[in-house]
Amino acid sequence: MTSPLPIVRTPAELRGAVRAWQQAGRRVAFVPTMGALHAGHLALVTKGLEQADVAVASIFVNPKQFGEGEDLARYPRDEAGDAVKLAGAGCSLLYAPDVATMYPPGFASFVRVGGLPDLLCGRVRPGHFDGVATVVAKLLGAAQADVAVFGEKDWQQLAIVRRMAADLDIATRIIGCGIVRDDDGLALSSRNAYLSADERARALALPRALLATRSAILAGMPVAAALAAGERSIKAAGFARLDYLELVDGETLHSLGSPAPAARLMAAGVIGTTRLIDNIAL
């Protein structure tokens, strides 16, 4: 079946297409994804088209950000279906390289952003954000778009990419796009497909705990007490593991003991065999 969206497979093809648009006076937005697209991903395309004239997306399931025992092999893949969704959202081009193109024989370089990858998710996924920073640096370098859009659900990733882009003088402007949620409040995620109906219902404890914790803190409850109450509610819902529920500075990701400007509540936990993350601004 012919793709409804032009697809390129190499950095040279991607860069050539982006350069042609830019030389014609058109600004280009780039949306990196791992595929298995949902409404949250398509919102990134919409956000990109608010900032630029053309949107380009990538799909690459990056093996270097999956740790031992994680879900690389079963991560959902549907390039043909994703291309249809992207075309419908107004995307003009899909970049879909294979692993050999991204990491050819002899590949030996990695990008590490100091400090930020060791916090929050980094405590239980060592090396994950080094893989993220490396692939994002490669993707941004290949595209050289005017802006790149990342979802705020992966807030730690967004903070790391912003820091990397600033530190390495990457000209592409990094912008965040707000979390898209189902009607019941659960943040959209490709991994939600792993949840059974019962697990899906119990997963709502994560966003509900964030909202209740925020309300408690804003009402004057000490942060530690509010976080403890939130942790109890998440565990009571049957999460197999709670990795963290923390109030952090939105830029440095350092834990906060009291409310502060730009603070965010961050949470991650495992229900069944599926790890979910979420966050909200305080």
Buried (B, 14 or more C-beta within 10 A) or exposed (E): EEBBBBBBEEBEBBBEBBEEBBEEEBBBBBBBBBBBBBEBBBBBBBBBBEBBBBBBBBBBBBBBBBEEEEBBEEBBBEBEEBBBBBBEBEBBBBBBBEEEBBBEEEEEEEBBBEEBBEBBBBEBBEBBBBBBBBBBBBBBEBBBBBBBBBBBBBBBBBBBBBBBBEEEEBEBBBBBBEBBBBEEBBBBBBBBEBBEEEBBBBBBBBBBBBEBBBEBBEEEBEBEEBBEBBBEBBBEBBBEEBBBBBBBBBEBBEBBEEEEEEBBBBBBBBBBEBBBBBBBEB
